[in-house]
Amino acid sequence: MRMRFGERLAVTLFGTSHGPCVGALIEGLPSGMSVDHDAIQDRMDRRRPGEGIGTKRKEADVVRVASGVHEGRTTGQPMMIEIANADVRTSDYSFLPSHPRPAHQDLPMHVRSEGHADLSGGGSSSARLTAGLVAAGAIVAPLMEHLGARVTAHVGAIGPHEAPLPTHGTEWPTPSAALLRCQDADVAEAMLDHVESLKKERDSIGSRVDLVISGLPMGLGEPWFDGLEPALGRALLAVPGARAVEFGQGTQALALRGSDHHGGWYPTDNGPELRTEVAEGALGGMASASDLIVRLTLKPPSSIPQPMPTVDLTTGEASTLSVKGRHDPVLAPRGVAVVEAIAALVVTDLALRGGYLNG
């Protein structure tokens, strides 16, 4: 089984939720890039759940660069990054593998590995492995800056509460906004109340991360299967809990006429400019030089502390399972940093492939 994506810039994830460490192997980084450990740690801190709403698991998430860097700069060789797992509690998963969790990969992975997989905390399918993605995304930040591209995400929706699209350079305006990773203070407050009420009911809720990518040079991307949307869609749908990816006007395009959807090209001092109600940042898989709008919908977390149906694999009989332990009631707040990192990695790979960056 492989856990790898990208062509010119390839990232391979490794580790398990409750094993010694998680991390990533990054291949294809140009030599001579500066590696800013403080900037990497800042991105890792953004991935942590807000105190009070997320899992109680506490990890320092200090990134160790095991290879590929010499005297603070990349060597051009594969870079190995490791992030230690310190706060593990395998006892929380003593019911595995005999009682697989509903809506988790426990049973498929148990069957696929012929009973040899480490399933604790989700094993190699756990969202814990997104720590390696966030670190890798931070490492390619200088390449994104050189390209002139910017990626900004925030929590665009939790349940019925929706926020406007994020804007570049905007900080979290209130403590609740920082907690939820949402730029809109009023919507964040409503989101927080909703999540807190569901926690009291021992339940969880679906959510969405909204992403804006700006500054992509026209033509970046490949036609057909490695276009901007297919490449981003493939990578984002690997985020644990992902259920849908939308670009531009997304599913709302179903109800639009062509005359409302298409917009058109307009002359400017910098060349033709595309103008539409919701920016169509890619055409035929290639950047149009407009903002690319992406929305990733995430399911309600499946681990909830109330009885749910399962099967006792030792007897083959019906059973129930109430998942205790440390779990998130909503996924999007932690997903913001992950979505930004994946976008940066995909864009960097396509930029290297298209000759927009020197590899």
C-alpha positions in Angstrom: 0.0 0.0 0.0 1.3 3.4 -1.0 0.5 6.8 0.5 2.0 9.2 -2.1 1.0 12.0 -4.4 2.7 14.4 -6.8 5.0 13.9 -9.8 7.8 16.5 -9.9 7.3 17.3 -6.2 6.2 14.0 -4.5 5.1 13.6 -0.9 4.9 10.2 0.8 3.2 9.9 4.2 4.3 7.4 6.8 3.5 6.4 10.4 0.4 5.6 12.5 -1.7 7.5 15.0 -0.3 5.7 18.0 3.1 4.6 16.7 6.4 6.2 17.4 6.0 9.0 14.9 4.4 10.3 11.7 6.0 12.3 8.9 6.6 12.7 5.3 9.2 12.1 2.6 9.4 15.0 0.2 11.1 14.3 -3.2 11.8 16.9 -5.9 12.6 20.0 -3.8 15.1 22.3 -5.6 18.5 22.7 -3.9 19.4 25.9 -2.1 16.0 26.7 -0.6 16.0 28.2 2.9 14.3 26.1 5.6 12.7 28.3 8.3 12.0 26.1 11.3 10.0 28.9 13.1 7.7 29.3 10.1 7.2 25.5 9.9 6.3 25.4 13.6 3.9 28.3 13.2 2.0 26.2 10.5 2.0 23.2 12.8 0.5 25.3 15.6 -2.3 26.4 13.2 -3.2 22.7 12.7 -3.9 22.1 16.4 -7.5 22.1 17.5 -8.9 25.1 19.4 -8.7 24.6 23.1 -12.1 23.5 24.4 -13.7 22.1 21.2 -11.3 19.5 19.9 -9.5 16.4 21.0 -7.8 16.6 24.3 -4.7 14.9 22.8 -1.7 17.2 23.3 1.2 16.9 20.9 4.1 19.4 20.6 4.4 18.6 16.9 8.0 19.6 16.7 9.3 18.8 13.2 12.6 17.0 12.9 14.3 17.3 9.5 16.2 14.0 9.3 17.7 14.5 5.8 17.8 16.7 2.8 19.0 19.9 4.5 22.5 21.1 5.1 23.4 24.4 6.9 19.8 25.6 6.7 19.2 25.0 3.0 17.9 22.1 0.9 20.4 19.9 -0.8 18.1 18.7 -3.6 18.0 15.2 -2.1 14.9 13.7 -0.6 13.8 15.4 2.6 12.7 13.2 5.5 10.6 15.0 8.2 9.5 13.3 11.4 7.0 14.4 14.1 7.0 12.4 17.3 3.9 10.9 18.8 4.0 11.5 22.6 0.5 11.6 23.9 -0.8 8.2 22.9 -3.4 6.1 24.7 -3.8 2.8 23.0 -6.0 1.6 25.9 -8.8 3.8 24.4 -8.9 1.3 21.5 -8.9 -2.0 23.4 -12.2 -2.9 21.6 -10.3 -3.3 18.3 -10.2 -5.3 16.1 -13.1 -7.3 17.5 -15.6 -4.4 17.4 -14.8 -2.2 14.4 -16.1 1.4 14.6 -19.0 2.3 12.4 -18.0 4.7 9.5 -14.3 4.1 10.1 -11.7 2.2 8.1 -11.2 -0.4 10.9 -12.9 -3.3 9.2 -11.7 -2.7 5.6 -8.1 -2.2 6.8 -8.3 -5.3 9.1 -9.5 -7.4 6.1 -7.0 -5.9 3.7 -4.0 -6.4 6.0 -5.2 -9.9 7.0 -5.4 -8.8 10.6 -1.9 -7.3 10.8 -2.7 -3.5 10.8 -2.2 -1.2 13.8 -5.8 0.2 14.0 -5.3 2.3 17.2 -6.6 5.8 16.6 -7.2 5.1 13.0 -3.7 3.7 12.4 -2.2 4.8 9.1 -5.5 6.3 8.0 -5.7 8.7 11.0 -5.9 12.4 10.6 -2.8 12.5 12.7 -0.9 11.9 9.5 -2.0 15.3 8.2 0.8 16.7 10.5 3.3 15.6 7.8 1.3 17.3 5.1 1.2 20.6 7.0 5.0 20.5 7.6 5.6 19.7 3.9 3.3 22.6 2.9 5.3 24.9 5.1 8.6 23.8 3.6 7.4 24.7 0.0 6.2 28.2 1.1 9.3 29.9 -0.4 8.4 28.4 -3.8 4.9 29.6 -3.5 6.1 33.1 -2.7 8.5 33.0 -5.7 5.6 32.0 -7.9 3.5 34.9 -6.6 0.7 32.6 -5.5 -1.3 32.8 -2.2 -3.5 30.3 -0.5 -5.9 31.2 2.3 -8.5 29.0 3.9 -11.0 29.2 6.8 -14.0 27.4 8.1 -16.7 28.3 5.6 -19.6 26.4 7.2 -20.5 24.3 10.2 -23.9 22.7 10.0 -26.4 25.5 8.9 -24.0 28.4 9.7 -22.2 29.8 6.7 -19.5 32.5 6.4 -18.3 34.5 3.4 -15.2 33.4 1.5 -11.9 34.1 3.3 -9.6 37.0 2.3 -5.9 37.0 2.2 -4.0 38.6 5.1 -7.0 38.6 7.5 -6.4 37.4 11.0 -9.0 35.8 13.4 -10.9 38.9 14.7 -12.1 37.4 18.0 -11.2 34.5 20.4 -14.2 32.5 19.0 -13.1 33.1 15.5 -9.6 31.8 16.4 -11.1 28.8 18.1 -13.2 27.9 15.0 -10.6 29.2 12.4 -13.3 31.4 10.8 -12.6 34.9 9.7 -16.2 36.1 10.3 -16.7 37.0 14.0 -20.5 36.8 14.1 -20.7 33.5 12.2 -17.9 32.0 14.3 -19.9 32.8 17.5 -23.0 31.0 16.1 -20.8 28.1 15.0 -19.3 27.8 18.4 -22.7 27.8 20.1 -23.9 25.1 17.7 -20.8 22.8 18.3 -21.1 23.3 22.1 -24.7 22.3 22.1 -23.9 19.1 20.1 -21.1 18.2 22.4 -23.6 18.2 25.3 -25.8 15.8 23.2 -22.7 13.6 22.7 -22.9 14.2 18.9 -20.9 15.7 16.1 -21.6 17.9 13.0 -20.5 18.2 9.4 -18.5 21.2 8.2 -16.7 22.8 5.3 -13.3 24.4 4.6 -13.3 27.2 2.0 -10.1 28.0 0.1 -9.0 30.9 -2.1 -5.9 30.5 -4.3 -4.7 33.8 -5.9 -1.8 34.8 -8.1 -1.6 31.6 -10.3 0.1 32.5 -13.6 -2.2 31.9 -16.6 -1.7 28.5 -18.1 -0.4 26.8 -14.9 -1.7 23.2 -14.8 -2.0 20.3 -17.2 -4.9 19.4 -19.5 -7.2 16.6 -18.6 -6.2 14.4 -15.7 -3.5 16.6 -14.1 -5.4 19.8 -14.4 -5.7 22.2 -11.5 -9.1 20.9 -10.5 -8.4 17.1 -10.9 -5.0 17.4 -9.1 -6.5 19.4 -6.2 -9.6 17.3 -6.1 -7.6 14.0 -5.9 -5.4 15.3 -3.1 -8.2 17.0 -1.1 -10.5 14.0 -1.2 -7.8 12.1 0.6 -8.3 14.3 3.7 -9.9 12.1 6.4 -13.6 12.8 6.4 -13.8 14.4 3.0 -17.1 14.0 1.2 -17.1 16.6 -1.6 -14.9 19.1 -3.4 -16.4 22.0 -5.3 -14.7 24.5 -7.6 -16.0 28.0 -8.5 -19.8 28.0 -8.4 -19.7 24.3 -7.7 -23.1 22.5 -7.6 -24.9 25.9 -7.8 -24.0 25.8 -11.5 -26.8 23.3 -11.9 -29.4 26.0 -11.7 -27.6 28.6 -13.8 -27.9 29.5 -17.5 -24.8 29.8 -19.6 -25.4 33.6 -19.9 -25.3 33.9 -16.1 -22.4 31.5 -15.5 -19.8 32.3 -18.2 -18.9 36.0 -17.6 -16.3 36.9 -20.2 -12.9 38.3 -21.0 -12.2 42.0 -20.7 -9.1 44.0 -21.7 -6.9 45.5 -19.0 -3.4 47.0 -18.8 -2.2 43.6 -17.8 -3.9 41.7 -20.6 -7.3 40.0 -20.8 -9.1 39.5 -17.5 -11.8 37.0 -16.7 -14.8 38.3 -14.8 -17.5 36.1 -13.4 -19.8 36.2 -10.3 -17.7 33.5 -8.6 -14.2 33.4 -10.1 -13.5 30.5 -12.4 -9.8 30.2 -11.6 -9.2 27.3 -14.0 -10.3 26.6 -17.5 -9.6 23.3 -19.1 -7.4 22.4 -16.1 -5.2 25.5 -16.5 -5.1 28.7 -14.5 -7.1 31.6 -15.9 -5.3 34.2 -13.7 -8.5 34.7 -11.7 -8.9 33.5 -8.1 -9.5 29.8 -7.8 -12.3 29.1 -5.2 -12.4 25.6 -3.6 -14.8 24.2 -1.0 -14.1 20.9 0.8 -17.0 19.4 2.7 -16.2 17.1 5.6 -18.5 14.6 7.3 -19.5 14.6 10.9 -16.8 12.8 12.9 -17.7 9.2 13.3 -16.3 8.6 16.8 -19.1 9.7 19.1 -19.8 8.6 22.7 -23.2 7.1 22.1 -24.1 3.5 21.2 -23.9 2.7 17.5 -24.4 -0.6 15.6 -21.4 -2.8 14.9 -20.6 -6.5 14.7 -18.6 -8.6 17.2 -16.1 -10.2 14.9 -15.3 -12.9 17.5 -18.9 -14.2 17.5 -20.3 -12.8 14.2 -23.2 -11.4 16.2 -24.8 -7.9 16.3 -23.3 -5.5 18.9 -23.1 -1.9 19.8 -20.1 0.4 20.4 -19.9 3.7 22.1 -16.5 5.3 21.3 -15.0 7.0 24.3 -11.6 8.8 24.4 -10.4 12.0 22.8 -12.2 13.0 19.6 -13.2 16.1 17.6 -16.9 17.1 17.4 -16.2 18.9 14.1 -13.4 18.5 11.5 -13.1 21.8 9.6 -11.2 23.9 12.3 -8.3 21.4 12.1 -8.7 21.0 8.4 -7.9 24.7 7.6 -4.1 24.3 7.8 -4.3 20.9 6.1 -6.2 22.3 3.1 -3.8 25.2 2.7 -0.8 22.8 2.8 -2.3 20.4 0.2 -3.1 23.4 -2.1 0.5 24.6 -1.8 2.0 21.2 -2.5 -0.3 20.6 -5.5 0.4 24.1 -7.0 4.1 23.7 -6.5 4.2 20.3 -8.2 2.2 21.7 -11.2 4.5 24.8 -11.3 7.6 22.7 -11.4 6.1 20.4 -14.1 5.1 23.4 -16.2 8.4 25.2 -16.0 7.0 28.1 -13.8 9.6 27.2 -11.2 13.1 25.9 -11.6 13.5 22.4 -10.1 
